[in-house]
Amino acid sequence: MRKILAFIFLITVLYSCGGGGSSDTKETPAPAPEKATLVAPAQNELCTQGTVISPTQSTVTLKWNAALNAESYDVNIKDLDAGTTTTQTTTTTQVDVNLKRNTAYSWAVTSKSTKNSTTAQSDFWKFYNSGPAATNYAPFPADLTAPSTGQKVTAVNGKVTLSWNGSDVDNDIAGYNLYWGTSANVTLLKSGITASPYSADVVSGSTYYWKIITIDSKGNTSDSGLAQFSVN
């Protein structure tokens, strides 16, 4: 009887000291994928390397460096003239896309993994897909950087600073026209602005809409699209 009791006591001690039962050790989550680095076409490049497949289209290869911990990538390509976006998914670090010629595009890559739901997005790059009989190219649509869309800002001395970035493969931007208003039906506020930023008069409690038209030395233009912000 004593031997049986001693055996039961030993089993109880071993179990309480980790000799049995479930472990408290938690599984370490898989690391999240990191941001991909874009390679080609380069930022603000005039892309002439595409394979022509018709008078209006060519095939362009988009390339990027592998991102750590990524298993696949979503490649987002935006037609900056039409404002439409397409997405292709791949497990490699390049993808061939059929694009319109004589058209400006932006693109970015989203890194993904089946082991972690977190994703990482690369920078957005722009390029101009070249086409026939083009001797000069329209500017890229300006990027409206501040205030960001939907942002609430505080005026300083009744003014808000509007900032944007402009770019052009020909490097011949002549100026910017600022369109402005308290509704989406904006009107010209200031023409011939030579550089960002611009200080605009505002009223507290109001919502404002704005966009930038970029003009080059040949008279070509591009439209940034509309942004909106509110003033505290």
N, C-alpha and C positions, 0 to 999 in steps of 0.2 A: 504494500500500500504506500509506504514511504517513497519507494522508487517511482511509482506512478505520479505522486504529488510533486516530486522533484522534477520529473520530466515536464509536467504541465507548467510549473513555474519557469523552467528554462525557456520553453516555447513562448510564454508570455513576455519574458524579458527581451528575447530576440525580436519579437514582433514590434514591441514598443520602441526599440532602438533602431528600427529601420530594416529589420530582417524580413519584413513582410508588409503587406498592404500597399496602398498607392503611394507614389512619389509626389512630393510637393514641387519638384523641378518643372518649371514652365519652359515650353519650347520657344527658342529665340526666333522671332519673326524674320522672314527673308528680307534682305535689304531692298529698298525701293530703287527702281531704275533711275539713272541719272540723265541729265540733259545732253542731247546729241549736239555735236558741233557741225554746222553746215560747211560744205566744201565747194560745191559747184552746182549751178552757175553762181558766181561770186556776187556779193552785195553790190547793187546798182550797176551790174554789168550789162553791156550789149552782147547778148548771147548769139553767136554766129556758128556754134558748133552743132546745131540740130541737123537731123537728117530730113530733107524735104520730102514729104509724101504727097503733096498736092500744092497748087498755087496758093492755097490759103492756110495750110497746116504743115507743121514739122514735128518730128519726134525729138524731144529733149531729154537727156539723162540727168536726173537730179541725184547728187551724191552727198554723203555725210559720213562722219566718223562714227564708229560703233560706240554706243553709250554703255557704261558699266551697268551690269545687272538687267539690261533690257533683253527681252526675248523677241519682241516685234515692234514695228513702228507704224504709226499712222502719218501719212504724208498729206498735208493740206495745201492745196494750190488754189490761189484766188486770182481770177481774171479781174484786174483792176479797172478795166474799161466797163465791163458788164456788171461787176460787183458780185459775181457768182463764185462759189467755192466747191471744189471736188476733193474727195479723199480717197487715197489708195493705201492699202495695208500690205506690208511686206515683212519678211524675216531677214532680209538682206540689208545692205547699207547703200542701195541705190535703186532707182525705179525709173523706167522709161514712161514718159507721158506725151500724149499727142496734144499740141497746143496751137492756138491761132498764131499766125505770123503777124509781124508788125503790131504786137500787143504787149502791154506791160503786165507783169505777174508779180505776186508775192508768194512766198512759200515758207513752211515751217514743218518740223518733224516732232511728233509726240512719241516718247519712249514708253513702252508698256511691258508688263510682266504678268504671267498667270499666278505668280507666287506672292504678289503684293499689288493691292488695288491702286496704290499711288502711281500717278503718271508724272512725267516731266516734259515740258515743252521747250524746244530750242528757240533761239532768236528768230524773228521774222526777217527774211531777206527779200529784196526786190531785184528783178532783172527784166530786161526788155528783149523779147524774142524777135529777132530781126526778120525782115521780109524783103520782097523784091522792090526795087526802085525807090528805096527809102534813103534819102541823103541827110535827113535830120529827123529827130525823134521828139515826141511830146515829153514833157517832164513827167516824172512819177507823181502820183497824187501825194500831197503833203501829209505827213503824219501829225495829227493834232495831239500834242503831248500834255498840255495843261491849259485850263482845268480838264481833267478826264471826264468822259461822259458819265452823267449822273452824279458827279461830285458836288458837295456843298462847300462853298468857299466863303471866306470873310474878306470883305472889301477893305482896302487900305486907302484912306482919304477919298472914298467914293469911287475907287478904280480897282479893276482886276487885270492882271497881266495874262495875256493870251500868248501861248508859245506853240511853235510847230517846227517840224523839220522838213526841208525841201531837198530834192535831189533830181538829177537829170544826167543821162548818159553822155549828153553833149556838153555838159557843164556850162550851159548858156542861159540859165534862169535870169530873166530880166526883172522880175518883180512878182508881187503877190497882191491879190485883191481880197479884201476881207468883207464877207457878207455876214449880216448880223440882224438879230431881231428878238422879240419876246414870243414869237411863234415860229413854227417850222417854215413859214413863208418869209424867209430872210431877204433882205435887200442890201445893196452895196453900201457899206459904211466908209471904207477907205480903199482907194486904188493906188497902185504903184508903190506899195510898201517894199522896201528893198531888203529887209531882213526881219527875222523874228528876234525878240518878242514885240508885242504891241500892247499898249495900256488903254483899256476901254472903260468908259464911264458906266457905272451900274447903280442900281437902287436896291437897298436891302429888301429881302422878301420876294424878289422877282426871280423868274426863270429866264435864261437866255439861251439862244441857239446861234451857232456860228459855223462857218466853213471858210476854207481858203481855196481860191482859184490861183494856181501857179501858171505863170506866163513865161515863155522863153523868148529869145531874141528873134525867132522866126514867126512868132505869133501863135505857136502851138500852146494849148492849155490843158490842164488837168484839174479835176474836182476832188477835193479831199473827202467829200461826204460830210454830212451834218453831225455836229456834236451838241450836247446840251448840258448845262449846269445850273445850279441854283445859288443864290447869294443869301447868306444868313442875315 
